[in-house]
Amino acid sequence: GESVGLHLPTLSVQEGDNSIINCAYSNSASDYFIWYKQESGKGPQFIIDIRSNMDKRQGQRVTVLLNKTVKHLSLQIAATQPGDSAVYFCAERGWNFNKFYFGSGTKLNVKP
Amino acid sequence: SAVISQKPSRDICQRGTSLTIQCQVDSQVTMMFWYRQQPGQSLTLIATANQGSEATYESGFVIDKFPISRPNLTFSTLTVSNMSPEDSSIYLCSVEENMNTEAFFGQGTRLTVV
């Protein structure tokens, strides 16, 4: 499969701080990206997506940034809460392959 | 978004046996996929379940070990055959309602092989 990797396997932040989770992808043909959140014992949950014709997209407390030049994706979580503690995965898909490949995941620990 | 139900949610199986996992969606979907997630790791795509034809397997996965059925647009099964302890994992069903849209996941089936 395609190579999608993350810089930090574990991230600890203080409650109320902002979190930034990074992801590098290798396929320049990828044009659609998704961030997923996975809580213990559950399936991945869609958080936010972005297509390659954009470099930024905002949701509720989350922002995804896409830098196609360096093939880098990030997820920013504002005012991190204990409920944000989970493993976060980025996933990529290209126009020429109709399936998602997942990064290795980052575990986010929110300290009270 | 589509509601995805997987059965069973968990099982403990004897080595050498087979387990069939079911994935039921509450609406017709274009794409259905099966993933494996080994403990503490990311998701690895096993195959794309194609309606009315053979599944498309990723490198490292074969039909004899992971036979897949998809008789219609709302249902698919994954069988883990001749299980060994190395097959202990979470198996996840994923769907896309339309082409080139987000993928949604079931809650997964936690399989332990003893």
Chai-1 contact restraints between the chains, C-beta under 6 A:
chainA,res_idxA,chainB,res_idxB,connection_type,confidence,min_distance_angstrom,max_distance_angstrom,comment,restraint_id
A,I34,B,E102,contact,1.0,0.0,6.0,A-B,restraint_1
A,K42,B,Q107,contact,1.0,0.0,6.0,A-B,restraint_2
A,G43,B,L92,contact,1.0,0.0,6.0,A-B,restraint_3
A,G43,B,F105,contact,1.0,0.0,6.0,A-B,restraint_4
A,G43,B,G106,contact,1.0,0.0,6.0,A-B,restraint_5
A,G43,B,Q107,contact,1.0,0.0,6.0,A-B,restraint_6
A,G43,B,G108,contact,1.0,0.0,6.0,A-B,restraint_7
A,P44,B,F105,contact,1.0,0.0,6.0,A-B,restraint_8
A,F46,B,E102,contact,1.0,0.0,6.0,A-B,restraint_9
A,D49,B,E102,contact,1.0,0.0,6.0,A-B,restraint_10
A,K99,B,L45,contact,1.0,0.0,6.0,A-B,restraint_11
A,F100,B,A103,contact,1.0,0.0,6.0,A-B,restraint_12
A,F102,B,S42,contact,1.0,0.0,6.0,A-B,restraint_13
A,F102,B,L43,contact,1.0,0.0,6.0,A-B,restraint_14
A,S104,B,S42,contact,1.0,0.0,6.0,A-B,restraint_15
A,G105,B,S42,contact,1.0,0.0,6.0,A-B,restraint_16
